[in-house]
Amino acid sequence: MRVDGAADDAAEPLDPIAAFAGRVGGERAPFALPTVAASAPVLLQLTKQMREVRAASDDPHLRAALEDILDGRAPLSTLLCAGVLPAPPAVMPEGLRALLEMNEEKQ
C-alpha cells in the first residue's frame, strides 16, 4: 500500500484484519483501531470540556474557533493560533512559584 497515492501495479489490497491489528503493508499503521478505541474516552472528555468552554466564553474569537473544531471544519491546532488563546503571563504567579520551589526542595 502506498501512502503517496501514486499508482502501484503490485499493490496488495488492504487487509481489514491486518489494519485492525495496526499493520498495513507489513508496516505498523499510524492509527490502529485499538489505539483509536483506547483514545475515545479522552476525546469524549475533551469534546465535553470544549463545549463547556464554548458555552461559558464571552470571547467571540474563541467561541468561533471551538465551534469550527467541534463541527470538524478546523483542526485542534486552531487553538494554538495567535489570538485564540490568551497570552501566557509574563511573570510566574506567586502560588505556582511557591509550589515549584517546594517541589524542588523535596527532590
Biopython code that builds the backbone (N, CA, C, O; Angstrom):
import numpy as np
from Bio.PDB.StructureBuilder import StructureBuilder

atoms = [
    (1, "MET", "N", (0.849, -1.185, 0.000)),
    (1, "MET", "CA", (0.000, 0.000, 0.000)),
    (1, "MET", "C", (0.884, 1.234, 0.000)),
    (1, "MET", "O", (1.839, 1.314, 0.773)),
    (2, "ARG", "N", (0.576, 2.197, -0.860)),
    (2, "ARG", "CA", (1.396, 3.393, -0.966)),
    (2, "ARG", "C", (0.673, 4.553, -0.330)),
    (2, "ARG", "O", (-0.527, 4.741, -0.528)),
    (3, "VAL", "N", (1.408, 5.324, 0.431)),
    (3, "VAL", "CA", (0.819, 6.458, 1.124)),
    (3, "VAL", "C", (0.684, 7.660, 0.205)),
    (3, "VAL", "O", (-0.240, 8.456, 0.367)),
    (4, "ASP", "N", (1.590, 7.806, -0.759)),
    (4, "ASP", "CA", (1.595, 8.991, -1.612)),
    (4, "ASP", "C", (0.476, 9.003, -2.648)),
    (4, "ASP", "O", (0.321, 9.994, -3.361)),
    (5, "GLY", "N", (-0.292, 7.953, -2.750)),
    (5, "GLY", "CA", (-1.417, 7.904, -3.668)),
    (5, "GLY", "C", (-1.023, 7.604, -5.099)),
    (5, "GLY", "O", (-1.885, 7.571, -5.977)),
    (6, "ALA", "N", (0.247, 7.386, -5.358)),
    (6, "ALA", "CA", (0.702, 7.073, -6.714)),
    (6, "ALA", "C", (0.208, 5.688, -7.100)),
    (6, "ALA", "O", (0.011, 4.822, -6.248)),
    (7, "ALA", "N", (0.013, 5.498, -8.390)),
    (7, "ALA", "CA", (-0.446, 4.195, -8.870)),
    (7, "ALA", "C", (0.621, 3.154, -8.588)),
    (7, "ALA", "O", (1.811, 3.378, -8.806)),
    (8, "ASP", "N", (0.172, 2.027, -8.105)),
    (8, "ASP", "CA", (1.096, 0.941, -7.777)),
    (8, "ASP", "C", (0.484, -0.339, -8.316)),
    (8, "ASP", "O", (-0.476, -0.870, -7.757)),
    (9, "ASP", "N", (1.058, -0.831, -9.420)),
    (9, "ASP", "CA", (0.510, -2.020, -10.069)),
    (9, "ASP", "C", (0.563, -3.241, -9.167)),
    (9, "ASP", "O", (-0.317, -4.099, -9.233)),
    (10, "ALA", "N", (1.580, -3.328, -8.327)),
    (10, "ALA", "CA", (1.758, -4.501, -7.477)),
    (10, "ALA", "C", (1.154, -4.293, -6.092)),
    (10, "ALA", "O", (1.463, -5.040, -5.163)),
    (11, "ALA", "N", (0.306, -3.296, -5.947)),
    (11, "ALA", "CA", (-0.254, -3.001, -4.628)),
    (11, "ALA", "C", (-1.162, -4.134, -4.183)),
    (11, "ALA", "O", (-1.995, -4.627, -4.944)),
    (12, "GLU", "N", (-0.983, -4.527, -2.955)),
    (12, "GLU", "CA", (-1.852, -5.559, -2.407)),
    (12, "GLU", "C", (-3.079, -4.887, -1.809)),
    (12, "GLU", "O", (-2.978, -3.768, -1.308)),
    (13, "PRO", "N", (-4.221, -5.533, -1.849)),
    (13, "PRO", "CA", (-5.415, -4.922, -1.268)),
    (13, "PRO", "C", (-5.267, -4.802, 0.249)),
    (13, "PRO", "O", (-4.557, -5.578, 0.888)),
    (14, "LEU", "N", (-5.946, -3.822, 0.795)),
    (14, "LEU", "CA", (-5.896, -3.600, 2.237)),
    (14, "LEU", "C", (-6.586, -4.750, 2.953)),
    (14, "LEU", "O", (-7.743, -5.061, 2.670)),
    (15, "ASP", "N", (-5.888, -5.369, 3.862)),
    (15, "ASP", "CA", (-6.423, -6.473, 4.650)),
    (15, "ASP", "C", (-7.076, -5.885, 5.899)),
    (15, "ASP", "O", (-6.371, -5.340, 6.749)),
    (16, "PRO", "N", (-8.406, -5.978, 6.037)),
    (16, "PRO", "CA", (-9.067, -5.358, 7.186)),
    (16, "PRO", "C", (-8.610, -5.928, 8.523)),
    (16, "PRO", "O", (-8.562, -5.199, 9.514)),
    (17, "ILE", "N", (-8.279, -7.199, 8.571)),
    (17, "ILE", "CA", (-7.821, -7.798, 9.830)),
    (17, "ILE", "C", (-6.459, -7.233, 10.210)),
    (17, "ILE", "O", (-6.214, -6.917, 11.374)),
    (18, "ALA", "N", (-5.574, -7.108, 9.223)),
    (18, "ALA", "CA", (-4.255, -6.530, 9.494)),
    (18, "ALA", "C", (-4.378, -5.059, 9.869)),
    (18, "ALA", "O", (-3.664, -4.577, 10.748)),
    (19, "ALA", "N", (-5.282, -4.348, 9.204)),
    (19, "ALA", "CA", (-5.470, -2.936, 9.531)),
    (19, "ALA", "C", (-6.004, -2.781, 10.947)),
    (19, "ALA", "O", (-5.600, -1.869, 11.668)),
    (20, "PHE", "N", (-6.915, -3.672, 11.354)),
    (20, "PHE", "CA", (-7.436, -3.627, 12.716)),
    (20, "PHE", "C", (-6.313, -3.844, 13.722)),
    (20, "PHE", "O", (-6.294, -3.227, 14.787)),
    (21, "ALA", "N", (-5.383, -4.722, 13.378)),
    (21, "ALA", "CA", (-4.259, -5.012, 14.268)),
    (21, "ALA", "C", (-3.191, -3.929, 14.206)),
    (21, "ALA", "O", (-2.229, -3.961, 14.974)),
    (22, "GLY", "N", (-3.351, -2.978, 13.305)),
    (22, "GLY", "CA", (-2.390, -1.888, 13.219)),
    (22, "GLY", "C", (-1.279, -2.129, 12.233)),
    (22, "GLY", "O", (-0.224, -1.501, 12.324)),
    (23, "ARG", "N", (-1.492, -3.037, 11.279)),
    (23, "ARG", "CA", (-0.446, -3.316, 10.285)),
    (23, "ARG", "C", (-1.017, -3.097, 8.889)),
    (23, "ARG", "O", (-2.086, -3.605, 8.552)),
    (24, "VAL", "N", (-0.295, -2.342, 8.094)),
    (24, "VAL", "CA", (-0.677, -2.117, 6.705)),
    (24, "VAL", "C", (0.563, -2.327, 5.859)),
    (24, "VAL", "O", (1.576, -1.663, 6.077)),
    (25, "GLY", "N", (0.504, -3.237, 4.900)),
    (25, "GLY", "CA", (1.642, -3.499, 4.029)),
    (25, "GLY", "C", (2.873, -3.946, 4.785)),
    (25, "GLY", "O", (3.991, -3.617, 4.389)),
    (26, "GLY", "N", (2.696, -4.692, 5.869)),
    (26, "GLY", "CA", (3.827, -5.183, 6.644)),
    (26, "GLY", "C", (4.420, -4.148, 7.580)),
    (26, "GLY", "O", (5.337, -4.464, 8.338)),
    (27, "GLU", "N", (3.919, -2.912, 7.548)),
    (27, "GLU", "CA", (4.422, -1.867, 8.433)),
    (27, "GLU", "C", (3.335, -1.471, 9.410)),
    (27, "GLU", "O", (2.145, -1.647, 9.148)),
    (28, "ARG", "N", (3.756, -0.943, 10.521)),
    (28, "ARG", "CA", (2.798, -0.522, 11.546)),
    (28, "ARG", "C", (2.019, 0.693, 11.045)),
    (28, "ARG", "O", (2.611, 1.675, 10.597)),
    (29, "ALA", "N", (0.716, 0.621, 11.122)),
    (29, "ALA", "CA", (-0.130, 1.739, 10.718)),
    (29, "ALA", "C", (-0.064, 2.834, 11.784)),
    (29, "ALA", "O", (0.081, 2.530, 12.968)),
    (30, "PRO", "N", (-0.168, 4.083, 11.387)),
    (30, "PRO", "CA", (-0.057, 5.158, 12.374)),
    (30, "PRO", "C", (-1.208, 5.183, 13.373)),
    (30, "PRO", "O", (-1.010, 5.566, 14.526)),
    (31, "PHE", "N", (-2.402, 4.783, 12.954)),
    (31, "PHE", "CA", (-3.541, 4.796, 13.857)),
    (31, "PHE", "C", (-4.278, 3.473, 13.755)),
    (31, "PHE", "O", (-5.172, 3.323, 12.922)),
    (32, "ALA", "N", (-3.917, 2.526, 14.581)),
    (32, "ALA", "CA", (-4.607, 1.245, 14.611)),
    (32, "ALA", "C", (-5.941, 1.433, 15.323)),
    (32, "ALA", "O", (-6.067, 2.290, 16.197)),
    (33, "LEU", "N", (-6.919, 0.647, 14.956)),
    (33, "LEU", "CA", (-8.242, 0.754, 15.552)),
    (33, "LEU", "C", (-8.214, 0.617, 17.075)),
    (33, "LEU", "O", (-8.906, 1.380, 17.749)),
    (34, "PRO", "N", (-7.447, -0.322, 17.656)),
    (34, "PRO", "CA", (-7.399, -0.386, 19.113)),
    (34, "PRO", "C", (-6.844, 0.895, 19.746)),
    (34, "PRO", "O", (-7.262, 1.282, 20.837)),
    (35, "THR", "N", (-5.907, 1.546, 19.059)),
    (35, "THR", "CA", (-5.360, 2.803, 19.578)),
    (35, "THR", "C", (-6.426, 3.880, 19.581)),
    (35, "THR", "O", (-6.567, 4.627, 20.549)),
    (36, "VAL", "N", (-7.172, 3.956, 18.499)),
    (36, "VAL", "CA", (-8.248, 4.940, 18.415)),
    (36, "VAL", "C", (-9.313, 4.636, 19.462)),
    (36, "VAL", "O", (-9.818, 5.550, 20.114)),
    (37, "ALA", "N", (-9.658, 3.370, 19.628)),
    (37, "ALA", "CA", (-10.663, 2.983, 20.622)),
    (37, "ALA", "C", (-10.200, 3.322, 22.034)),
    (37, "ALA", "O", (-11.002, 3.755, 22.863)),
    (38, "ALA", "N", (-8.920, 3.130, 22.312)),
    (38, "ALA", "CA", (-8.397, 3.453, 23.640)),
    (38, "ALA", "C", (-8.402, 4.957, 23.877)),
    (38, "ALA", "O", (-8.472, 5.405, 25.022)),
    (39, "SER", "N", (-8.328, 5.736, 22.805)),
    (39, "SER", "CA", (-8.314, 7.194, 22.923)),
    (39, "SER", "C", (-9.719, 7.778, 23.055)),
    (39, "SER", "O", (-9.863, 8.948, 23.411)),
    (40, "ALA", "N", (-10.730, 7.007, 22.784)),
    (40, "ALA", "CA", (-12.101, 7.515, 22.760)),
    (40, "ALA", "C", (-12.521, 8.208, 24.053)),
    (40, "ALA", "O", (-13.092, 9.296, 23.978)),
    (41, "PRO", "N", (-12.271, 7.638, 25.242)),
    (41, "PRO", "CA", (-12.694, 8.346, 26.461)),
    (41, "PRO", "C", (-12.035, 9.717, 26.608)),
    (41, "PRO", "O", (-12.670, 10.666, 27.068)),
    (42, "VAL", "N", (-10.777, 9.820, 26.222)),
    (42, "VAL", "CA", (-10.073, 11.101, 26.311)),
    (42, "VAL", "C", (-10.672, 12.095, 25.322)),
    (42, "VAL", "O", (-10.875, 13.262, 25.655)),
    (43, "LEU", "N", (-10.953, 11.635, 24.114)),
    (43, "LEU", "CA", (-11.531, 12.517, 23.103)),
    (43, "LEU", "C", (-12.934, 12.968, 23.498)),
    (43, "LEU", "O", (-13.308, 14.117, 23.258)),
    (44, "LEU", "N", (-13.707, 12.074, 24.100)),
    (44, "LEU", "CA", (-15.045, 12.451, 24.564)),
    (44, "LEU", "C", (-14.969, 13.495, 25.670)),
    (44, "LEU", "O", (-15.747, 14.449, 25.679)),
    (45, "GLN", "N", (-14.037, 13.320, 26.602)),
    (45, "GLN", "CA", (-13.867, 14.294, 27.681)),
    (45, "GLN", "C", (-13.405, 15.639, 27.125)),
    (45, "GLN", "O", (-13.882, 16.688, 27.558)),
    (46, "LEU", "N", (-12.484, 15.610, 26.173)),
    (46, "LEU", "CA", (-12.007, 16.846, 25.549)),
    (46, "LEU", "C", (-13.150, 17.564, 24.838)),
    (46, "LEU", "O", (-13.278, 18.785, 24.934)),
    (47, "THR", "N", (-13.973, 16.812, 24.131)),
    (47, "THR", "CA", (-15.117, 17.401, 23.437)),
    (47, "THR", "C", (-16.085, 18.028, 24.429)),
    (47, "THR", "O", (-16.583, 19.131, 24.203)),
    (48, "LYS", "N", (-16.350, 17.333, 25.516)),
    (48, "LYS", "CA", (-17.260, 17.858, 26.545)),
    (48, "LYS", "C", (-16.715, 19.160, 27.122)),
    (48, "LYS", "O", (-17.459, 20.126, 27.289)),
    (49, "GLN", "N", (-15.424, 19.188, 27.427)),
    (49, "GLN", "CA", (-14.833, 20.392, 28.008)),
    (49, "GLN", "C", (-14.802, 21.542, 27.006)),
    (49, "GLN", "O", (-15.000, 22.696, 27.385)),
    (50, "MET", "N", (-14.557, 21.240, 25.734)),
    (50, "MET", "CA", (-14.575, 22.309, 24.723)),
    (50, "MET", "C", (-15.978, 22.891, 24.583)),
    (50, "MET", "O", (-16.131, 24.098, 24.398)),
    (51, "ARG", "N", (-16.998, 22.048, 24.670)),
    (51, "ARG", "CA", (-18.378, 22.555, 24.604)),
    (51, "ARG", "C", (-18.693, 23.436, 25.808)),
    (51, "ARG", "O", (-19.355, 24.464, 25.671)),
    (52, "GLU", "N", (-18.216, 23.031, 26.996)),
    (52, "GLU", "CA", (-18.443, 23.833, 28.199)),
    (52, "GLU", "C", (-17.752, 25.187, 28.098)),
    (52, "GLU", "O", (-18.327, 26.211, 28.465)),
    (53, "VAL", "N", (-16.520, 25.190, 27.600)),
    (53, "VAL", "CA", (-15.785, 26.451, 27.445)),
    (53, "VAL", "C", (-16.479, 27.332, 26.415)),
    (53, "VAL", "O", (-16.617, 28.539, 26.617)),
    (54, "ARG", "N", (-16.913, 26.733, 25.316)),
    (54, "ARG", "CA", (-17.613, 27.499, 24.277)),
    (54, "ARG", "C", (-18.870, 28.147, 24.843)),
    (54, "ARG", "O", (-19.154, 29.307, 24.547)),
    (55, "ALA", "N", (-19.624, 27.410, 25.654)),
    (55, "ALA", "CA", (-20.864, 27.940, 26.218)),
    (55, "ALA", "C", (-20.603, 29.042, 27.241)),
    (55, "ALA", "O", (-21.397, 29.976, 27.356)),
    (56, "ALA", "N", (-19.501, 28.943, 27.985)),
    (56, "ALA", "CA", (-19.223, 29.900, 29.054)),
    (56, "ALA", "C", (-18.394, 31.098, 28.596)),
    (56, "ALA", "O", (-18.311, 32.095, 29.314)),
    (57, "SER", "N", (-17.787, 31.020, 27.429)),
    (57, "SER", "CA", (-16.875, 32.077, 26.983)),
    (57, "SER", "C", (-17.632, 33.284, 26.440)),
    (57, "SER", "O", (-18.658, 33.150, 25.774)),
    (58, "ASP", "N", (-17.096, 34.469, 26.744)),
    (58, "ASP", "CA", (-17.654, 35.683, 26.157)),
    (58, "ASP", "C", (-16.749, 36.218, 25.038)),
    (58, "ASP", "O", (-16.984, 37.302, 24.506)),
    (59, "ASP", "N", (-15.715, 35.444, 24.690)),
    (59, "ASP", "CA", (-14.787, 35.818, 23.622)),
    (59, "ASP", "C", (-15.297, 35.241, 22.299)),
    (59, "ASP", "O", (-15.289, 34.024, 22.118)),
    (60, "PRO", "N", (-15.737, 36.092, 21.378)),
    (60, "PRO", "CA", (-16.296, 35.571, 20.122)),
    (60, "PRO", "C", (-15.277, 34.812, 19.273)),
    (60, "PRO", "O", (-15.637, 33.865, 18.573)),
    (61, "HIS", "N", (-14.008, 35.220, 19.331)),
    (61, "HIS", "CA", (-12.967, 34.538, 18.551)),
    (61, "HIS", "C", (-12.769, 33.110, 19.063)),
    (61, "HIS", "O", (-12.664, 32.174, 18.271)),
    (62, "LEU", "N", (-12.718, 32.946, 20.392)),
    (62, "LEU", "CA", (-12.560, 31.617, 20.988)),
    (62, "LEU", "C", (-13.783, 30.754, 20.703)),
    (62, "LEU", "O", (-13.652, 29.579, 20.357)),
    (63, "ARG", "N", (-14.967, 31.335, 20.846)),
    (63, "ARG", "CA", (-16.194, 30.576, 20.563)),
    (63, "ARG", "C", (-16.227, 30.113, 19.109)),
    (63, "ARG", "O", (-16.604, 28.975, 18.830)),
    (64, "ALA", "N", (-15.837, 30.984, 18.184)),
    (64, "ALA", "CA", (-15.836, 30.620, 16.762)),
    (64, "ALA", "C", (-14.824, 29.514, 16.484)),
    (64, "ALA", "O", (-15.103, 28.592, 15.717)),
    (65, "ALA", "N", (-13.645, 29.604, 17.107)),
    (65, "ALA", "CA", (-12.620, 28.567, 16.908)),
    (65, "ALA", "C", (-13.102, 27.228, 17.448)),
    (65, "ALA", "O", (-12.933, 26.198, 16.794)),
    (66, "LEU", "N", (-13.700, 27.232, 18.634)),
    (66, "LEU", "CA", (-14.211, 25.986, 19.218)),
    (66, "LEU", "C", (-15.357, 25.425, 18.381)),
    (66, "LEU", "O", (-15.468, 24.211, 18.209)),
    (67, "GLU", "N", (-16.196, 26.297, 17.869)),
    (67, "GLU", "CA", (-17.312, 25.858, 17.016)),
    (67, "GLU", "C", (-16.780, 25.150, 15.769)),
    (67, "GLU", "O", (-17.283, 24.095, 15.382)),
    (68, "ASP", "N", (-15.755, 25.744, 15.144)),
    (68, "ASP", "CA", (-15.163, 25.130, 13.948)),
    (68, "ASP", "C", (-14.525, 23.785, 14.266)),
    (68, "ASP", "O", (-14.646, 22.841, 13.485)),
    (69, "ILE", "N", (-13.849, 23.689, 15.402)),
    (69, "ILE", "CA", (-13.208, 22.427, 15.794)),
    (69, "ILE", "C", (-14.263, 21.361, 16.067)),
    (69, "ILE", "O", (-14.156, 20.235, 15.582)),
    (70, "LEU", "N", (-15.275, 21.720, 16.840)),
    (70, "LEU", "CA", (-16.309, 20.751, 17.202)),
    (70, "LEU", "C", (-17.138, 20.309, 15.995)),
    (70, "LEU", "O", (-17.648, 19.189, 15.971)),
    (71, "ASP", "N", (-17.275, 21.180, 14.997)),
    (71, "ASP", "CA", (-18.017, 20.825, 13.785)),
    (71, "ASP", "C", (-17.148, 20.133, 12.748)),
    (71, "ASP", "O", (-17.643, 19.736, 11.693)),
    (72, "GLY", "N", (-15.857, 19.981, 13.034)),
    (72, "GLY", "CA", (-14.959, 19.291, 12.117)),
    (72, "GLY", "C", (-14.448, 20.138, 10.973)),
    (72, "GLY", "O", (-13.875, 19.607, 10.022)),
    (73, "ARG", "N", (-14.643, 21.450, 11.044)),
    (73, "ARG", "CA", (-14.173, 22.331, 9.970)),
    (73, "ARG", "C", (-12.751, 22.825, 10.195)),
    (73, "ARG", "O", (-12.149, 23.405, 9.291)),
    (74, "ALA", "N", (-12.203, 22.603, 11.395)),
    (74, "ALA", "CA", (-10.855, 23.083, 11.708)),
    (74, "ALA", "C", (-10.159, 22.056, 12.598)),
    (74, "ALA", "O", (-10.817, 21.355, 13.368)),
    (75, "PRO", "N", (-8.830, 21.963, 12.496)),
    (75, "PRO", "CA", (-8.089, 21.032, 13.354)),
    (75, "PRO", "C", (-7.963, 21.583, 14.771)),
    (75, "PRO", "O", (-8.148, 22.777, 15.006)),
    (76, "LEU", "N", (-7.651, 20.709, 15.694)),
    (76, "LEU", "CA", (-7.475, 21.105, 17.091)),
    (76, "LEU", "C", (-6.370, 22.142, 17.241)),
    (76, "LEU", "O", (-6.408, 22.956, 18.165)),
    (77, "SER", "N", (-5.397, 22.123, 16.355)),
    (77, "SER", "CA", (-4.287, 23.075, 16.431)),
    (77, "SER", "C", (-4.738, 24.518, 16.223)),
    (77, "SER", "O", (-3.954, 25.442, 16.435)),
    (78, "THR", "N", (-5.978, 24.725, 15.814)),
    (78, "THR", "CA", (-6.512, 26.077, 15.657)),
    (78, "THR", "C", (-6.426, 26.842, 16.970)),
    (78, "THR", "O", (-6.251, 28.061, 16.971)),
    (79, "LEU", "N", (-6.549, 26.131, 18.086)),
    (79, "LEU", "CA", (-6.471, 26.792, 19.390)),
    (79, "LEU", "C", (-5.102, 27.398, 19.648)),
    (79, "LEU", "O", (-4.977, 28.321, 20.453)),
    (80, "LEU", "N", (-4.077, 26.895, 18.978)),
    (80, "LEU", "CA", (-2.730, 27.404, 19.193)),
    (80, "LEU", "C", (-2.421, 28.614, 18.316)),
    (80, "LEU", "O", (-1.363, 29.224, 18.466)),
    (81, "CYS", "N", (-3.315, 28.967, 17.415)),
    (81, "CYS", "CA", (-3.091, 30.119, 16.543)),
    (81, "CYS", "C", (-3.084, 31.403, 17.364)),
    (81, "CYS", "O", (-3.744, 31.501, 18.399)),
    (82, "ALA", "N", (-2.338, 32.368, 16.891)),
    (82, "ALA", "CA", (-2.232, 33.652, 17.591)),
    (82, "ALA", "C", (-3.606, 34.297, 17.733)),
    (82, "ALA", "O", (-4.369, 34.381, 16.772)),
    (83, "GLY", "N", (-3.900, 34.738, 18.919)),
    (83, "GLY", "CA", (-5.138, 35.452, 19.173)),
    (83, "GLY", "C", (-6.293, 34.602, 19.647)),
    (83, "GLY", "O", (-7.303, 35.154, 20.084)),
    (84, "VAL", "N", (-6.195, 33.294, 19.585)),
    (84, "VAL", "CA", (-7.309, 32.456, 20.030)),
    (84, "VAL", "C", (-7.246, 32.251, 21.534)),
    (84, "VAL", "O", (-8.229, 32.482, 22.237)),
    (85, "LEU", "N", (-6.099, 31.821, 22.026)),
    (85, "LEU", "CA", (-5.926, 31.653, 23.468)),
    (85, "LEU", "C", (-5.266, 32.900, 24.038)),
    (85, "LEU", "O", (-4.486, 33.555, 23.348)),
    (86, "PRO", "N", (-5.568, 33.236, 25.287)),
    (86, "PRO", "CA", (-4.907, 34.403, 25.882)),
    (86, "PRO", "C", (-3.406, 34.162, 26.014)),
    (86, "PRO", "O", (-2.956, 33.024, 26.150)),
    (87, "ALA", "N", (-2.651, 35.233, 25.974)),
    (87, "ALA", "CA", (-1.193, 35.127, 26.102)),
    (87, "ALA", "C", (-0.836, 34.650, 27.507)),
    (87, "ALA", "O", (-1.507, 35.014, 28.473)),
    (88, "PRO", "N", (0.203, 33.847, 27.627)),
    (88, "PRO", "CA", (0.619, 33.410, 28.962)),
    (88, "PRO", "C", (1.154, 34.594, 29.759)),
    (88, "PRO", "O", (1.630, 35.568, 29.174)),
    (89, "PRO", "N", (1.083, 34.522, 31.072)),
    (89, "PRO", "CA", (1.575, 35.643, 31.876)),
    (89, "PRO", "C", (3.081, 35.823, 31.696)),
    (89, "PRO", "O", (3.812, 34.853, 31.497)),
    (90, "ALA", "N", (3.531, 37.070, 31.768)),
    (90, "ALA", "CA", (4.958, 37.368, 31.609)),
    (90, "ALA", "C", (5.743, 36.939, 32.840)),
    (90, "ALA", "O", (6.925, 36.608, 32.747)),
    (91, "VAL", "N", (5.086, 36.947, 33.989)),
    (91, "VAL", "CA", (5.740, 36.587, 35.247)),
    (91, "VAL", "C", (5.002, 35.395, 35.844)),
    (91, "VAL", "O", (3.773, 35.334, 35.803)),
    (92, "MET", "N", (5.753, 34.453, 36.397)),
    (92, "MET", "CA", (5.144, 33.278, 37.018)),
    (92, "MET", "C", (4.337, 33.712, 38.248)),
    (92, "MET", "O", (4.854, 34.446, 39.090)),
    (93, "PRO", "N", (3.087, 33.271, 38.363)),
    (93, "PRO", "CA", (2.284, 33.608, 39.543)),
    (93, "PRO", "C", (2.955, 33.106, 40.823)),
    (93, "PRO", "O", (3.618, 32.068, 40.825)),
    (94, "GLU", "N", (2.773, 33.855, 41.905)),
    (94, "GLU", "CA", (3.438, 33.529, 43.174)),
    (94, "GLU", "C", (3.066, 32.141, 43.691)),
    (94, "GLU", "O", (3.932, 31.415, 44.181)),
    (95, "GLY", "N", (1.799, 31.765, 43.590)),
    (95, "GLY", "CA", (1.383, 30.444, 44.061)),
    (95, "GLY", "C", (2.090, 29.328, 43.319)),
    (95, "GLY", "O", (2.497, 28.334, 43.920)),
    (96, "LEU", "N", (2.235, 29.488, 42.022)),
    (96, "LEU", "CA", (2.922, 28.489, 41.218)),
    (96, "LEU", "C", (4.413, 28.474, 41.532)),
    (96, "LEU", "O", (5.029, 27.410, 41.582)),
    (97, "ARG", "N", (4.997, 29.662, 41.746)),
    (97, "ARG", "CA", (6.414, 29.743, 42.091)),
    (97, "ARG", "C", (6.678, 29.043, 43.429)),
    (97, "ARG", "O", (7.651, 28.301, 43.558)),
    (98, "ALA", "N", (5.814, 29.278, 44.422)),
    (98, "ALA", "CA", (5.983, 28.644, 45.735)),
    (98, "ALA", "C", (5.864, 27.129, 45.617)),
    (98, "ALA", "O", (6.634, 26.397, 46.240)),
    (99, "LEU", "N", (4.912, 26.656, 44.830)),
    (99, "LEU", "CA", (4.735, 25.220, 44.627)),
    (99, "LEU", "C", (5.956, 24.614, 43.943)),
    (99, "LEU", "O", (6.401, 23.530, 44.320)),
    (100, "LEU", "N", (6.495, 25.293, 42.953)),
    (100, "LEU", "CA", (7.683, 24.823, 42.246)),
    (100, "LEU", "C", (8.891, 24.759, 43.179)),
    (100, "LEU", "O", (9.638, 23.780, 43.166)),
    (101, "GLU", "N", (9.081, 25.805, 43.991)),
    (101, "GLU", "CA", (10.210, 25.820, 44.930)),
    (101, "GLU", "C", (10.067, 24.723, 45.976)),
    (101, "GLU", "O", (11.051, 24.077, 46.334)),
    (102, "MET", "N", (8.850, 24.507, 46.469)),
    (102, "MET", "CA", (8.621, 23.465, 47.463)),
    (102, "MET", "C", (8.902, 22.091, 46.852)),
    (102, "MET", "O", (9.474, 21.224, 47.512)),
    (103, "ASN", "N", (8.505, 21.895, 45.611)),
    (103, "ASN", "CA", (8.736, 20.630, 44.929)),
    (103, "ASN", "C", (10.229, 20.399, 44.710)),
    (103, "ASN", "O", (10.706, 19.274, 44.860)),
    (104, "GLU", "N", (10.972, 21.450, 44.357)),
    (104, "GLU", "CA", (12.417, 21.326, 44.155)),
    (104, "GLU", "C", (13.138, 21.003, 45.457)),
    (104, "GLU", "O", (14.119, 20.260, 45.453)),
    (105, "GLU", "N", (12.659, 21.557, 46.576)),
    (105, "GLU", "CA", (13.279, 21.291, 47.877)),
    (105, "GLU", "C", (13.107, 19.834, 48.281)),
    (105, "GLU", "O", (13.997, 19.252, 48.902)),
    (106, "LYS", "N", (11.970, 19.242, 47.933)),
    (106, "LYS", "CA", (11.702, 17.849, 48.297)),
    (106, "LYS", "C", (12.550, 16.882, 47.488)),
    (106, "LYS", "O", (12.782, 15.751, 47.917)),
    (107, "GLN", "N", (13.008, 17.308, 46.337)),
    (107, "GLN", "CA", (13.797, 16.408, 45.484)),
    (107, "GLN", "C", (15.194, 16.460, 45.868)),
    (107, "GLN", "O", (16.024, 15.774, 45.271)),
]
sb = StructureBuilder()
sb.init_structure("model")
sb.init_model(0)
sb.init_chain("A")
sb.init_seg("    ")
for serial, (resi, resn, name, xyz) in enumerate(atoms, 1):
    if name == "N":
        sb.init_residue(resn, " ", resi, " ")
    sb.init_atom(name, np.array(xyz, "f"), 0.0, 1.0, " ", f" {name:<3s}", serial, name[0])
structure = sb.get_structure()
